[in-house]
């Protein structure tokens, strides 16, 4: 998908949300929704939908980008660009999780890393060209990180849903 927009929702109760930016007003949320539908939608069309001028929309979008509230990116289907193997890797670690998480984020095959509460300390999504590369990443790079105690891999057989529309719910 080209031009998807990922956003972080604001905390309506406080003066700042989780990433330190002011809460979003209804117009900013509407702009985000417009861009989530089509990240290439012209500012004039967005302005018409939300009741602002093209210049005002441009200014708001730039502010949302600068604050890190959203980003506009091209999202590819990994299969179509040569990455035939995806997996979620559950990781249990000893001690401080930050060094392990930082090492995972530095790996180009790792798409995202989350610290969790539950059966695993960390979850990492890995995207590889094939099973050999996946095995290499898990066995020689993830399992050998200092602090990693164990891993469990969940190989994707078929992706049924992937969305970036959570931002304004």
C-alpha positions as CSV (number, residue, x, y, z in Angstrom):
1,X,0.0,0.0,0.0
2,X,1.4,3.4,-0.9
3,X,1.0,6.3,1.4
4,X,-0.4,4.7,4.5
5,X,-0.4,6.9,7.6
6,X,0.4,5.5,11.1
7,X,-0.6,7.7,14.0
8,X,-0.6,7.7,17.7
9,X,-3.8,8.6,19.5
10,X,-3.9,11.4,22.0
11,X,-4.8,11.1,25.7
12,X,-8.1,13.1,26.1
13,X,-7.7,13.4,29.8
14,X,-4.3,15.0,30.0
15,X,-2.5,18.0,28.5
16,X,0.0,15.7,26.8
17,X,-0.2,12.2,25.4
18,X,2.3,9.4,25.8
19,X,4.9,10.8,23.5
20,X,4.9,14.3,24.9
21,X,2.8,16.1,22.3
22,X,-0.4,18.1,23.0
23,X,-3.6,16.2,22.6
24,X,-5.1,16.2,19.1
25,X,-8.2,18.2,18.4
26,X,-11.1,17.0,16.2
27,X,-9.8,18.7,13.1
28,X,-6.3,17.1,13.4
29,X,-8.0,13.7,13.9
30,X,-10.1,14.3,10.8
31,X,-7.0,15.1,8.8
32,X,-5.3,12.0,10.0
33,X,-8.3,9.9,9.0
34,X,-8.3,11.5,5.6
35,X,-4.6,10.6,5.1
36,X,-5.1,7.1,6.5
37,X,-7.7,6.5,3.7
38,X,-5.2,7.8,1.1
39,X,-1.8,9.1,2.1
40,X,-1.5,10.9,-1.3
41,X,-4.8,12.8,-0.9
42,X,-4.3,16.4,-2.0
43,X,-4.4,19.1,0.8
44,X,-7.2,20.9,-1.0
45,X,-9.4,17.8,-0.9
46,X,-8.6,17.2,2.8
47,X,-9.3,20.9,3.5
48,X,-12.7,20.6,1.8
49,X,-13.5,17.5,3.9
50,X,-12.5,19.0,7.2
51,X,-13.4,22.7,6.7
52,X,-9.9,24.3,6.4
53,X,-8.0,26.0,3.6
54,X,-5.3,24.0,1.7
55,X,-2.6,26.1,3.4
56,X,-4.1,25.4,6.9
57,X,-4.1,21.7,6.2
58,X,-0.5,21.8,4.9
59,X,0.5,23.6,8.1
60,X,-1.3,21.1,10.3
61,X,0.1,18.1,8.5
62,X,3.6,19.5,8.8
63,X,3.1,20.1,12.6
64,X,1.8,16.5,13.0
65,X,4.8,15.2,11.2
66,X,7.2,17.4,13.1
67,X,5.7,16.3,16.5
68,X,6.0,12.6,15.6
69,X,2.3,12.1,15.9
70,X,2.2,10.5,12.5
71,X,4.3,9.6,9.5
72,X,3.5,9.1,5.9
73,X,5.2,6.1,4.4
74,X,4.9,3.6,1.6
75,X,4.0,0.2,2.9
76,X,5.0,-2.8,0.7
77,X,3.8,-6.3,0.6
78,X,7.0,-8.3,1.7
79,X,6.2,-11.1,-0.7
80,X,6.2,-8.8,-3.8
81,X,9.6,-7.4,-3.0
82,X,11.3,-10.7,-2.4
83,X,10.8,-11.4,1.4
84,X,9.1,-14.8,1.5
85,X,9.4,-15.6,5.2
86,X,8.0,-13.6,8.1
87,X,8.0,-14.7,11.7
88,X,7.2,-13.3,15.1
89,X,9.9,-14.2,17.6
90,X,9.1,-14.4,21.3
91,X,12.1,-13.7,23.4
92,X,12.8,-14.3,27.1
93,X,15.7,-12.4,28.6
94,X,17.6,-12.0,31.8
95,X,18.2,-8.6,33.5
96,X,17.6,-5.3,31.8
97,X,15.6,-5.6,28.6
98,X,16.8,-2.4,27.0
99,X,20.1,-3.7,25.7
100,X,18.4,-6.7,24.1
101,X,15.7,-4.5,22.6
102,X,18.3,-2.0,21.2
103,X,20.3,-4.8,19.6
104,X,17.1,-6.2,18.0
105,X,16.1,-2.8,16.6
106,X,19.6,-2.5,15.0
107,X,19.0,-5.7,12.9
108,X,17.7,-4.8,9.4
109,X,15.5,-7.9,9.3
110,X,13.6,-6.9,12.4
111,X,10.6,-4.8,11.5
112,X,9.4,-3.9,15.0
113,X,10.2,-4.7,18.6
114,X,7.9,-4.5,21.6
115,X,8.4,-5.1,25.3
116,X,5.6,-7.2,26.7
117,X,4.0,-8.5,29.9
118,X,3.2,-12.1,29.7
119,X,4.9,-15.3,28.3
120,X,7.6,-13.3,26.6
121,X,9.7,-10.3,27.6
122,X,10.0,-9.1,24.0
123,X,8.4,-9.8,20.7
124,X,10.2,-9.1,17.4
125,X,8.8,-9.4,13.9
126,X,11.4,-10.7,11.5
127,X,11.1,-10.4,7.7
128,X,13.5,-12.5,5.6
129,X,14.1,-13.6,2.0
130,X,13.8,-17.3,2.9
131,X,14.0,-20.0,5.7
132,X,17.8,-20.1,5.6
133,X,18.0,-16.4,6.3
134,X,15.4,-16.7,9.1
135,X,17.3,-19.5,10.7
136,X,20.5,-17.5,10.5
137,X,18.8,-14.4,12.1
138,X,17.2,-16.4,14.9
139,X,20.0,-18.9,15.6
140,X,23.2,-16.9,15.1
141,X,22.1,-13.4,15.9
142,X,19.1,-13.2,18.2
143,X,19.8,-16.3,20.4
144,X,23.5,-15.2,20.8
145,X,22.6,-11.7,22.1
146,X,23.8,-11.2,25.7
147,X,20.8,-11.6,28.1
148,X,18.7,-13.8,25.7
149,X,17.6,-16.8,27.7
150,X,15.2,-18.4,25.1
151,X,13.2,-17.8,22.0
152,X,10.1,-19.2,20.4
153,X,9.3,-18.6,16.7
154,X,5.9,-18.2,15.1
155,X,6.3,-18.5,11.3
156,X,3.7,-16.7,9.3
157,X,1.8,-19.0,6.9
158,X,-0.6,-16.4,5.5
159,X,-1.2,-12.7,6.4
160,X,-4.9,-12.1,6.8
161,X,-5.0,-8.6,8.1
162,X,-2.6,-5.7,8.3
163,X,-3.9,-2.2,9.1
164,X,-2.7,1.1,10.2
165,X,-6.1,2.6,10.9
166,X,-6.0,2.6,14.7
167,X,-4.9,6.2,15.1
168,X,-8.3,8.0,15.7
169,X,-10.5,5.3,17.1
